[in-house]
């Protein structure tokens, strides 16, 4: 099957590389041979191995009857919606990583796909590519799913707060972040964003993603750091033999004497659950074993 890619940024170039480098592996596992034949982008990439496949005309892809699948990685609603809808009407399957497109025009595109007997797939746009759409639609097909809840991976006390509390649009909130030049965690730690004013499109796009993602992720890092400091202080204060030896993401690893295991478990739980006050409770899971591997 022949594949075209719309957009040759970080995601688009990654798709081209994965399909090309893993072609044999994909064929072995799916019995389908994929080959990238055209890539749409307004920019030139003379040093890229995919330079011969580049085109600046969407019509080159739309009118090419040999192209079976189109991967849309452009981002934004326009012209992505027009391109995707045209591809679906032309009988081409479309796979999109475009969150904004799926959120705003997804229902229309799904309807278009049904009417033209093709697929509009968007797993790549959900949860950083975490497989959730297919398990919901296939593995849980016999269940009545009434609600899906989770943590919104977006800016917390700056852009998101401006949108929810102050009623700002995303564009206005982003503009304000650009003017201020930073985004914040809930604890007030700032990440300055010179990328937002870069003359280069890809660098500005990176800055926007950081502005959206950094505060939640940064707040999580702040909280685990507070918990780590408090746990270490409490272990020293209580003259425990147990020692804090490692922090990995949101996990703390304690070298614990068996005689202290129960008390250290209580200490860890108390320190981590109360490291920072949030509107939702922090939940802590504590496991003990002979090694970290066995704890997992």
C-alpha positions in Angstrom: 0.0 0.0 0.0 1.3 3.4 -0.9 1.3 6.2 1.7 1.4 10.0 1.5 2.3 12.2 4.4 0.8 15.7 4.9 3.4 17.8 6.8 7.1 17.0 7.3 7.7 18.4 10.8 8.7 16.4 13.9 5.8 14.0 13.6 5.7 13.7 9.9 9.4 13.1 9.5 9.1 10.5 12.2 6.3 8.7 10.4 8.4 8.6 7.2 11.3 7.2 9.1 9.3 4.5 10.9 7.5 3.3 7.8 10.8 3.2 5.8 13.1 1.7 8.4 10.6 -0.8 9.7 9.1 -1.8 6.4 10.1 -5.4 6.7 9.0 -5.7 10.3 5.6 -4.1 9.4 5.1 -6.6 6.5 6.1 -9.5 8.7 3.6 -8.6 11.4 0.7 -7.4 9.2 1.2 -9.0 5.8 1.0 -5.5 4.4 3.7 -3.7 2.6 3.8 0.1 3.2 5.8 2.5 1.1 5.9 6.3 1.4 5.6 7.8 -2.1 4.7 11.5 -1.5 5.2 14.0 1.2 3.5 17.4 1.3 5.3 20.5 2.8 5.7 24.1 1.7 9.4 24.0 2.8 12.4 22.5 1.1 14.4 19.7 2.6 17.3 19.3 0.2 19.4 17.3 2.7 16.7 14.8 3.6 16.7 11.3 2.2 13.0 11.9 1.4 13.7 15.0 -0.7 12.8 13.2 -4.0 9.3 12.5 -2.5 8.5 16.1 -1.6 5.8 18.1 -3.2 4.3 21.5 -2.5 1.0 20.7 -4.2 -1.8 18.9 -2.4 -3.3 18.0 -5.7 -0.4 15.8 -6.5 -1.5 13.6 -3.6 -5.3 13.9 -4.1 -5.3 13.0 -7.7 -2.8 10.1 -7.4 -5.0 7.1 -7.6 -2.2 4.8 -6.4 -2.1 6.4 -2.9 -4.1 4.3 -0.5 -3.3 5.9 2.9 -2.8 9.6 3.9 -1.1 10.4 7.2 -2.1 13.9 8.3 0.5 15.4 10.7 0.1 19.1 9.9 -1.6 20.3 13.0 -4.3 23.0 13.2 -7.8 22.9 11.7 -7.1 24.7 8.4 -6.1 23.6 5.8 -6.0 20.2 7.5 -9.8 19.8 7.5 -10.1 20.6 3.8 -7.2 18.2 2.9 -8.5 15.4 5.0 -12.1 15.6 3.9 -11.0 15.7 0.3 -8.9 12.6 0.8 -11.8 10.8 2.4 -14.1 11.7 -0.5 -11.5 10.5 -2.9 -11.6 7.1 -1.3 -8.3 7.3 0.6 -7.9 6.1 4.2 -6.6 8.9 6.6 -4.7 8.6 9.8 -4.3 11.8 11.8 -2.2 12.9 14.8 -3.9 16.3 14.8 -5.6 16.9 18.2 -7.2 20.2 17.3 -8.7 18.8 14.1 -10.1 15.7 15.8 -11.5 17.7 18.7 -13.3 20.3 16.5 -14.2 18.5 13.3 -13.8 14.8 14.2 -17.5 13.9 14.0 -17.8 15.3 10.5 -14.7 13.4 9.3 -15.9 10.1 10.8 -19.2 10.6 9.0 -17.4 11.3 5.7 -15.3 8.2 6.2 -18.4 6.1 6.6 -20.1 7.6 3.6 -17.1 6.8 1.4 -16.3 3.4 2.9 -12.9 4.3 4.2 -11.2 4.7 7.6 -10.5 7.9 9.5 -8.2 6.8 12.3 -6.9 9.2 15.0 -5.3 7.0 17.8 -2.1 9.0 17.4 -3.9 12.2 18.4 -5.1 10.8 21.8 -3.0 10.7 25.0 0.3 11.0 23.3 -0.4 8.0 21.1 -1.4 5.7 24.1 -3.7 3.0 22.7 -7.1 3.8 24.1 -9.5 4.3 21.1 -9.1 0.8 19.8 -9.4 -0.9 23.2 -12.6 1.1 23.8 -14.1 0.4 20.5 -13.0 -3.3 20.1 -12.0 -4.9 23.4 -14.8 -3.1 25.4 -17.4 -3.4 22.7 -19.7 -5.4 24.9 -19.6 -2.8 27.7 -21.7 0.4 28.2 -19.1 3.1 28.6 -20.8 6.1 30.2 -17.9 8.3 31.0 -14.1 8.6 30.5 -12.3 10.6 33.1 -8.6 11.5 33.4 -6.1 14.3 34.0 -6.0 17.0 31.3 -2.5 17.2 30.0 -2.5 21.0 29.5 -1.3 24.1 31.2 -2.5 24.5 34.7 -2.4 27.8 36.4 -1.7 29.9 33.4 -3.2 29.2 30.0 -5.8 26.7 31.3 -6.8 28.9 34.2 -7.2 31.9 31.9 -9.4 29.8 29.7 -11.6 28.2 32.4 -11.6 30.9 35.1 -11.3 34.0 33.1 -13.1 32.7 30.0 -10.3 33.5 27.6 -9.9 31.7 24.3 -6.9 29.5 23.8 -5.5 32.1 21.3 -5.8 34.9 23.8 -4.3 32.9 26.6 -1.4 31.8 24.4 -0.9 35.4 23.4 -0.7 36.5 27.0 1.8 33.7 27.7 3.8 35.0 24.7 3.7 38.6 26.1 4.7 37.4 29.6 7.3 35.0 28.1 6.7 32.2 30.6 4.5 29.5 31.9 4.2 28.5 35.6 3.8 25.4 37.7 1.2 25.5 40.6 4.1 26.2 42.9 5.1 29.3 41.0 8.2 27.9 39.3 8.5 29.5 35.9 9.7 28.1 32.6 10.6 31.0 30.3 9.6 30.6 26.7 11.8 32.5 24.3 10.8 29.9 21.7 7.3 31.5 21.4 8.8 34.6 19.6 11.2 32.7 17.4 11.0 33.6 13.7 11.2 29.8 12.9 7.8 28.1 12.7 8.9 24.7 14.1 10.6 26.4 17.1 7.4 28.4 17.8 5.4 25.2 17.6 7.8 23.6 20.1 7.3 26.6 22.4 3.5 26.3 22.2 3.7 22.6 23.2 6.0 23.4 26.1 3.6 26.2 27.2 0.7 23.7 27.2 2.5 20.7 28.7 5.2 22.1 31.1 3.0 23.4 34.0 1.2 20.0 34.6 4.4 18.0 34.2 6.4 20.7 36.0 4.0 20.7 38.9 4.2 16.9 39.1 8.0 17.3 39.3 7.7 20.0 42.0 5.4 17.8 44.1 7.7 14.7 44.0 10.7 16.9 44.9 8.8 18.3 47.9 7.9 14.7 48.9 11.5 13.5 48.5 12.8 16.3 50.7 10.2 15.7 53.4 10.8 11.9 53.4 14.5 12.4 53.7 14.1 14.8 56.6 11.6 12.6 58.4 13.9 9.6 58.1 16.8 11.5 59.6 14.6 13.1 62.3 13.4 9.6 63.4 16.9 8.1 63.4 15.8 5.4 61.0 18.3 3.0 59.6 16.3 3.1 56.3 17.6 5.5 53.6 16.2 7.3 50.6 18.4 6.2 47.8 16.7 7.0 44.5 14.0 9.1 42.9 12.7 8.1 39.4 9.9 10.2 37.9 7.1 9.9 40.6 8.7 7.1 42.5 10.9 7.1 45.6 13.0 4.1 46.4 13.9 3.4 50.0 16.5 0.9 51.3 14.5 -0.3 54.3 15.3 -2.5 57.2 12.6 -5.2 57.7 12.2 -4.1 61.3 11.2 -0.6 60.0 9.1 -1.6 57.1 5.7 -0.9 58.6 6.7 2.5 60.0 8.5 3.6 56.8 5.4 2.6 54.8 3.3 4.9 57.0 5.9 7.7 56.8 6.1 7.4 53.0 2.3 7.5 52.6 1.9 10.5 54.9 4.7 12.5 53.4 3.8 11.9 49.8 0.0 12.3 50.1 0.5 15.6 51.9 3.4 17.0 49.9 1.1 19.6 48.4 -2.5 20.5 48.7 -4.6 20.0 45.6 -8.3 20.1 44.8 -8.0 16.3 44.2 -6.4 13.9 46.6 -2.9 12.5 45.9 -2.9 8.7 46.0 0.2 6.8 47.0 1.0 3.1 46.3 3.7 1.5 48.5 5.3 -1.8 47.6 8.0 -3.8 49.4 10.3 -6.5 47.9 13.9 -7.7 47.9 14.6 -5.6 44.8 13.1 -2.7 42.9 12.4 -5.0 39.9 10.3 -7.3 42.1 8.4 -4.2 43.4 7.3 -3.5 39.9 
